[in-house]
Amino acid sequence: MKVVIENVIASCRLSGEIDLVKIARHIDGARYQPSVFEGIMFTNSDPKADVFILGDGTMKFHGLTSEEKLMDLMGSLVSMMREKGLNVKVSEPLNVKEVVASFSLGSRIDPKRVYEEFKEDGVLYDPSELPGFILPVGTSGIEVLIFPEGTVISKGAKNIPDAVSSLQMVETRINKGR
């Protein structure tokens, strides 16, 4: 099974000189349009990520594929702001909010088999809402989406190991009858 980390969503909080106008001036590609959004929006190119900085100092990251890349990007943004003369520091460390991961079974899955295997676990299926199954994983807030074409997606995990283990559990149970 080859798991792909699709997105790690996280945030941290800055303190100090949180002047959105000044910050936007010093970050290439940053957009600060308070009439549209009460914060700075920009897309980082390497690594590719969307970053939002709010007036209260909250920095949100979307689109990265590892916690290491998150830490590196956060550190480089804070360093860049300091180099430009802004007095900022990280006052609340990086907190992963959600990990989205996926893998492909490599072939179609019989929807009846999926339902039979996971019905005791509370699997949901409403093709008018989503063309796949929604499987809650325990009480952790993780949901695994299982699509008939063979794609399996984990969402809601707070860390990469939990996302991967939820996918491994589904793969093991689906493949046991193949």
C-alpha positions in Angstrom: 0.0 0.0 0.0 1.4 3.3 -1.0 0.0 6.1 1.1 0.1 9.6 -0.2 -0.1 12.5 2.3 -2.4 14.9 0.5 -2.6 17.8 3.0 -1.5 18.6 6.5 -3.5 21.5 7.9 -2.0 23.3 10.8 -1.8 26.6 12.7 0.5 28.5 15.1 0.2 31.9 16.7 2.6 34.8 16.5 3.0 37.6 19.0 4.7 40.9 18.8 4.4 43.3 16.0 1.4 41.9 14.1 0.9 44.7 11.6 -0.7 43.1 8.6 0.0 46.0 6.2 3.8 45.8 7.1 3.8 42.0 6.9 2.1 41.9 3.5 4.6 44.4 2.2 7.5 42.1 3.0 6.1 38.7 1.8 6.3 38.3 -2.0 2.9 37.6 -3.4 1.0 38.4 -0.2 -2.5 39.9 -0.6 -4.0 42.0 2.1 -7.5 43.1 1.2 -9.4 43.6 4.4 -12.7 44.3 2.5 -12.4 40.7 1.1 -10.7 38.9 4.0 -9.5 40.1 7.4 -6.0 38.7 7.0 -3.1 38.1 4.6 -3.4 35.4 2.0 -0.5 34.1 -0.1 0.6 31.0 -1.8 4.1 29.8 -1.1 5.7 28.2 -4.1 8.4 25.9 -2.6 7.1 24.0 -0.8 3.6 24.6 -2.3 1.2 25.8 0.4 -1.5 28.4 1.1 -0.8 30.5 4.1 -3.1 32.8 6.0 -2.0 35.3 8.6 -4.8 36.9 10.8 -4.7 40.1 12.8 -4.6 38.2 16.1 -1.3 36.5 15.0 -2.8 33.2 13.9 -0.9 31.7 11.0 -2.7 28.9 9.1 -1.1 26.5 6.7 -2.8 24.4 4.0 -1.4 22.1 1.3 1.8 20.8 2.8 2.6 17.1 2.9 4.7 16.7 6.1 5.1 18.2 9.5 8.7 18.8 8.7 7.7 21.1 5.7 5.3 22.9 8.0 8.0 23.6 10.6 10.5 24.7 7.9 8.0 27.1 6.3 6.8 28.5 9.6 10.4 29.1 10.6 11.4 30.7 7.3 8.4 33.1 7.4 9.1 34.2 11.0 12.8 34.6 10.1 11.9 36.7 7.0 9.7 38.9 9.1 12.4 39.5 11.6 15.0 40.2 8.9 12.6 42.9 7.6 12.6 44.5 11.1 9.3 43.2 12.4 9.4 42.1 16.0 7.5 38.8 15.9 8.0 35.4 17.6 6.0 32.2 17.8 3.9 32.3 21.0 1.9 29.1 20.4 3.7 26.3 18.6 2.6 24.6 15.4 -0.6 22.6 16.0 -1.7 20.1 13.3 -5.5 20.4 12.9 -6.0 17.7 10.2 -4.2 15.3 8.0 -5.7 14.1 4.7 -4.1 10.9 3.2 -5.0 8.5 0.5 -4.2 5.3 -1.3 -5.5 3.3 -4.2 -6.5 -0.4 -4.0 -5.7 -0.6 -7.7 -9.1 -2.0 -8.6 -12.8 -1.5 -8.1 -14.4 -2.5 -4.9 -17.8 -4.2 -4.7 -20.0 -1.8 -2.7 -22.0 -4.7 -1.2 -18.7 -6.1 0.2 -17.7 -2.8 1.7 -21.1 -2.4 3.3 -21.1 -6.0 4.7 -17.5 -5.6 6.0 -18.1 -2.3 7.8 -21.8 -2.2 8.7 -21.1 -3.0 12.3 -18.7 0.0 12.4 -21.4 2.4 11.4 -20.4 2.9 7.7 -22.7 5.3 5.9 -23.6 5.3 2.2 -25.8 7.9 0.5 -24.8 8.2 -3.2 -26.9 11.3 -3.6 -24.5 13.1 -1.2 -21.2 11.3 -1.9 -20.4 8.5 -4.4 -18.6 6.5 -1.7 -18.8 5.2 1.8 -18.1 7.2 5.0 -16.5 5.1 7.7 -16.1 6.7 11.2 -13.0 5.4 12.9 -13.6 5.1 16.6 -14.2 8.3 18.5 -11.1 10.1 17.2 -12.9 12.2 14.6 -11.2 10.3 11.7 -13.3 9.4 8.8 -12.3 7.1 6.0 -14.0 7.6 2.6 -14.1 4.5 0.5 -14.9 4.9 -3.2 -16.1 2.0 -5.5 -13.3 2.8 -8.0 -10.7 1.8 -5.3 -9.7 5.2 -3.9 -9.6 5.3 -0.1 -9.1 8.7 1.8 -8.5 9.3 5.5 -9.5 12.7 6.8 -9.7 14.2 10.3 -6.5 12.6 11.8 -4.5 14.9 14.0 -1.2 13.3 12.9 0.3 11.3 10.0 0.6 8.0 11.9 -3.1 8.0 12.8 -4.0 8.8 9.2 -1.8 6.0 7.9 -3.1 3.4 10.4 -6.7 4.2 9.6 -6.0 3.5 5.9 -4.0 0.3 6.8 -7.0 -1.0 8.8 -9.4 -0.4 5.8 -7.0 -2.0 3.4 -6.5 -5.1 5.6 -10.2 -5.6 6.0 -11.1 -5.0 2.4 -8.3 -7.3 1.1 -9.1 -10.2 3.5 -11.8 -11.4 1.3 -10.1 -10.9 -2.0 
